[in-house]
Amino acid sequence: MQSSWIQAEQLAHLSNQVDSAFIAPLPGFDVVRVHGPDAEKYLQSQTTCDITSLSATNYLRGAHCDAKGKMWSIFHLWHTEPNDVFVLAYRDELTASVTQWKKFGVFSKVSFEPCQQQLAVFGLGGPEQELTALLHRLGFEQPLVQGQRATHQQDQLLCLTDQHYLLVTSHSRAHQLMQQTELPFAAPTRWLQAHIQQGLCYLEQETIGQYVPQMLNLQAQQAISFEKGCYMGQEMVARMKYLGKNKRAAYILQADSSSTPLAGSDIEMQLDTNWRRAGQVINAVNVNQQLWLIAVLPNDITPDTRLRLPAEPDTLLTIKPLPYTLQ
């Protein structure tokens, strides 16, 4: 489903060959407004993050799990006033979570309002000095640090990591931005490449309900609170931490290739002279014949392990360092 604020023709003219600071439309991402007297209390019982730690200048990264601890979604959320929470995620996973939240929310004073007809999402990134100048042109006086959120008029700027941002704005403002030809626009794939290089991912349809949060490194991204009260799937998430049950993690892989494997595609590892299935692609992007992907693999894997995609048996995948430490 195409978002109404941008046309396919506009996307087709955007390039991923941008080395400087850039702004990229992300029509695959949506926002839902969770509203009502029980909004924050309800989300506290449904998510891995501690909703009580929300403030006027931060956002939270978190996950929504089923009763077995398997994730429906990975999201970013913030509030602009009490009992008014906005949740941003990739469309597939956001749809999955809202469907579940509505089922369990019938006994709470809470409503779920899709914002795809009102709000648009952009991704920003690039070298620090150029990115600072770009943020200034968009109305933000200074760069942020990870976890911070800034507001300019009605725009919301979320700093995912240094030099890697999300911008949420109105449709009218998005249209105005897209008309400013002097802005350094890039294709969504350029932002996704940076997202993967930061060790971050989102769930596409093929991977929803497959993994507990630690398998995608959410404990290393401050996306799990182990001090908050009960929430859906908490028992399994806690077991992974305190009983050492987790045997898998997400890794950044790269190869010289023209392909872009789909989410859910298998990854094989070599054992002696044989190859066997070792993991699964979560997200993948190809920029300038460079394949970047983030995949779930055994957490005892070593950098010299030989990995490949079954569809490209002669192309080896290289494990790249994660920008954070796994716990």
C-alpha positions in Angstrom: 0.0 0.0 0.0 1.5 3.3 -1.1 1.3 6.3 1.3 -0.8 9.1 0.0 1.8 11.8 0.7 4.3 10.8 -2.0 3.9 9.4 -5.5 5.8 6.5 -7.0 7.2 8.8 -9.7 8.8 11.0 -7.0 10.5 8.0 -5.4 11.7 6.7 -8.7 13.7 9.8 -9.3 15.6 9.6 -6.0 19.2 8.3 -5.9 20.9 6.1 -3.3 24.3 7.4 -4.5 24.6 10.0 -1.9 27.7 10.3 0.3 26.9 13.6 2.0 24.1 14.3 4.5 20.7 13.3 3.1 17.0 13.3 3.8 15.1 10.3 2.5 11.3 9.8 2.4 10.2 6.5 4.2 6.8 5.7 2.9 7.0 2.2 4.3 6.8 3.6 7.8 3.6 4.6 9.6 2.5 6.2 12.8 -0.4 5.3 15.1 -1.8 7.6 17.8 -2.7 5.8 21.0 -5.1 7.9 22.9 -7.2 7.8 26.1 -7.1 7.9 29.9 -5.5 4.4 29.9 -3.2 4.9 26.9 0.2 4.9 28.8 -0.9 2.4 31.4 -2.1 0.0 28.7 1.1 0.3 26.6 3.1 -0.3 29.8 1.5 -3.7 30.0 2.2 -4.5 26.4 5.7 -3.4 25.6 9.3 -4.1 26.6 10.1 -0.4 27.3 9.3 1.6 30.4 6.6 4.0 29.3 6.9 5.9 32.7 10.3 7.1 31.6 8.8 9.2 28.7 9.5 12.9 28.8 9.1 16.0 26.7 12.6 15.5 25.2 13.0 11.8 24.7 11.5 8.8 22.8 11.7 5.1 23.5 12.7 2.2 21.3 10.9 -1.0 22.3 9.1 -4.2 21.2 5.7 -5.7 21.4 5.7 -9.4 22.1 3.1 -12.2 22.2 2.7 -14.4 25.3 5.7 -16.5 24.2 8.0 -13.5 23.9 8.0 -13.5 20.1 7.9 -10.0 18.6 5.0 -8.6 16.7 6.9 -5.3 16.2 9.9 -3.1 17.0 8.9 0.5 17.3 9.8 4.0 18.5 7.2 5.9 20.6 6.9 9.3 22.3 4.2 11.4 23.8 3.4 15.0 23.3 1.0 15.2 26.2 -0.3 12.7 28.9 -2.4 9.9 27.5 -1.5 10.7 23.9 1.3 8.4 22.6 2.6 8.1 19.1 4.0 4.8 17.8 6.2 4.7 14.7 7.2 1.5 13.0 7.4 -0.3 9.6 3.9 -0.8 8.2 3.9 -4.6 8.4 4.8 -4.8 12.0 2.7 -1.8 13.1 -0.4 -3.3 11.5 0.3 -6.6 13.4 0.7 -4.9 16.7 -2.3 -2.6 16.4 -4.4 -5.7 15.6 -3.3 -7.3 18.8 -3.6 -4.2 20.9 -7.1 -3.7 19.8 -8.0 -7.2 20.8 -6.7 -6.8 24.4 -7.6 -3.1 24.7 -11.4 -3.6 24.7 -11.5 -3.4 28.5 -9.3 -0.3 28.7 -10.1 3.3 27.9 -7.8 3.5 24.9 -8.2 4.1 21.2 -5.9 3.6 18.2 -5.9 6.2 15.4 -3.9 5.5 12.2 -2.0 8.6 11.1 -1.0 7.6 7.6 -3.3 10.2 6.2 -1.9 13.0 8.4 1.8 12.2 9.1 4.8 11.4 6.9 8.2 9.9 7.9 11.6 10.8 6.7 15.1 9.4 7.5 18.2 11.6 7.8 21.8 10.8 8.0 25.3 11.6 6.8 28.6 13.2 8.0 28.3 15.1 11.3 29.0 18.7 10.0 26.9 18.4 6.9 24.1 16.7 8.9 24.1 19.5 11.4 23.7 22.1 8.6 20.8 20.0 7.2 19.1 19.8 10.5 19.4 23.6 10.9 17.8 24.1 7.5 14.9 22.0 8.7 14.5 24.2 11.8 16.5 22.2 14.4 19.2 24.3 16.0 21.6 21.5 17.0 22.1 17.8 16.6 20.8 15.4 19.3 22.3 12.5 21.1 20.9 8.9 21.0 17.5 8.7 22.6 16.7 12.4 22.4 13.7 14.0 20.7 13.3 17.6 19.5 10.2 19.4 18.4 10.0 22.2 15.8 6.5 23.5 15.3 4.7 20.2 14.9 7.7 18.2 13.5 9.3 15.5 15.7 13.0 14.7 15.3 14.2 11.4 16.8 17.9 10.6 17.1 18.4 6.8 16.7 22.2 7.1 16.9 24.7 9.7 16.1 24.2 10.7 12.4 21.1 8.6 12.1 17.6 10.2 12.5 13.9 9.9 12.0 11.7 12.9 11.2 7.9 12.9 11.5 6.0 15.7 9.9 2.6 16.6 8.5 1.6 15.8 5.0 1.5 19.4 4.1 5.0 20.0 5.4 6.2 16.8 3.6 4.8 18.2 0.3 6.6 21.5 0.9 9.9 19.7 1.6 9.7 17.6 -1.5 9.4 20.8 -3.5 12.6 22.1 -2.2 15.0 20.9 -4.9 18.0 22.3 -3.0 17.6 19.7 -0.2 19.8 16.6 -0.5 17.1 14.0 -1.1 18.0 10.3 -1.3 16.2 7.1 -1.9 14.8 5.2 1.1 17.4 2.5 0.4 20.2 4.9 1.4 18.6 5.3 4.9 18.1 1.6 5.2 21.7 1.0 4.5 22.6 3.3 7.3 20.0 1.6 9.5 21.6 -1.8 9.0 25.1 -0.4 9.5 24.0 0.9 12.9 22.9 -2.7 13.8 19.2 -1.8 13.8 16.4 -3.5 12.1 12.6 -3.7 11.7 10.2 -6.6 11.1 8.8 -7.4 7.7 5.9 -9.7 7.3 8.0 -12.8 6.9 9.7 -12.3 10.3 6.9 -11.2 12.5 6.3 -13.5 15.4 9.6 -15.4 14.9 12.1 -13.9 17.4 12.4 -12.8 21.0 13.9 -9.3 21.5 17.4 -10.4 22.4 17.7 -12.3 19.2 17.7 -8.9 17.4 19.9 -7.3 20.0 17.3 -5.1 21.6 18.9 -5.5 25.0 22.0 -3.7 23.6 19.8 -0.9 22.2 18.2 0.2 25.5 14.9 -1.2 24.2 14.2 -3.6 27.1 13.5 -2.6 30.7 14.2 -5.4 33.1 13.0 -3.3 36.1 9.5 -2.5 35.0 6.4 -4.5 35.9 4.7 -7.3 34.0 4.1 -7.0 30.3 3.1 -9.4 27.5 5.9 -12.0 27.0 8.0 -10.7 30.0 8.6 -14.2 31.4 10.3 -15.5 28.2 12.3 -12.2 27.8 13.5 -12.5 31.4 14.5 -16.1 31.0 16.7 -15.2 28.0 18.6 -12.7 30.3 18.8 -14.4 33.6 18.9 -18.1 32.6 21.2 -17.6 29.5 18.6 -19.3 27.3 19.3 -17.1 24.2 21.6 -18.7 21.6 21.1 -16.3 18.7 21.9 -12.7 17.9 21.7 -10.3 15.0 24.8 -9.6 12.9 25.7 -7.2 10.1 26.8 -8.9 6.9 28.2 -7.5 3.7 29.1 -8.8 0.2 29.9 -7.5 -3.3 26.7 -8.6 -5.0 23.9 -7.3 -7.2 21.2 -9.2 -5.4 18.9 -8.2 -2.6 17.5 -11.2 -0.7 14.0 -11.0 0.8 13.4 -10.9 4.5 13.1 -14.5 5.7 15.7 -15.8 3.2 18.0 -18.5 4.5 21.7 -18.0 5.3 24.1 -21.0 5.2 27.3 -21.7 7.0 30.1 -24.1 6.1 30.9 -27.0 8.3 33.9 -29.0 6.9 32.9 -29.6 3.3 29.2 -29.2 3.8 26.8 -26.2 4.1 23.8 -26.1 6.4 21.2 -23.5 7.3 22.4 -21.2 10.0 20.1 -18.2 10.1 17.7 -15.9 8.4 17.8 -12.5 6.7 15.9 -9.8 8.7 16.5 -6.8 6.4 18.6 -6.4 3.3 19.5 -3.5 0.9 21.7 -3.2 -2.1 23.4 0.2 -2.8 25.9 0.5 -5.7 26.4 -3.3 -6.0 27.1 -3.5 -2.3 24.8 -5.9 -0.4 24.2 -5.1 3.2 22.0 -7.2 5.4 21.2 -7.8 9.1 20.6 -11.4 9.9 19.9 -13.7 12.9 22.7 -16.2 13.5 24.1 -18.4 16.3 25.5 -16.0 18.9 28.8 -18.0 19.1 29.6 -17.4 15.5 33.1 -16.2 14.7 34.3 -13.5 12.2 36.0 -16.2 10.1 32.9 -18.3 9.7 32.1 -18.9 6.0 28.6 -17.7 5.2 26.6 -17.5 2.0 23.1 -17.2 0.5 21.9 -20.4 -1.1 21.0 -18.5 -4.2 24.6 -17.2 -4.6 26.8 -20.1 -3.5 30.0 -18.5 -4.8 29.5 -15.2 -3.0 30.7 -15.2 0.7 29.2 -12.9 3.2 31.5 -10.9 5.5 30.6 -10.3 9.2 31.0 -6.6 10.0 31.5 -5.3 13.6 28.4 -4.2 15.5 28.5 -0.6 16.7 27.4 -1.7 20.2 28.3 -4.5 22.7 26.1 -7.5 23.1 25.3 -8.3 26.7 
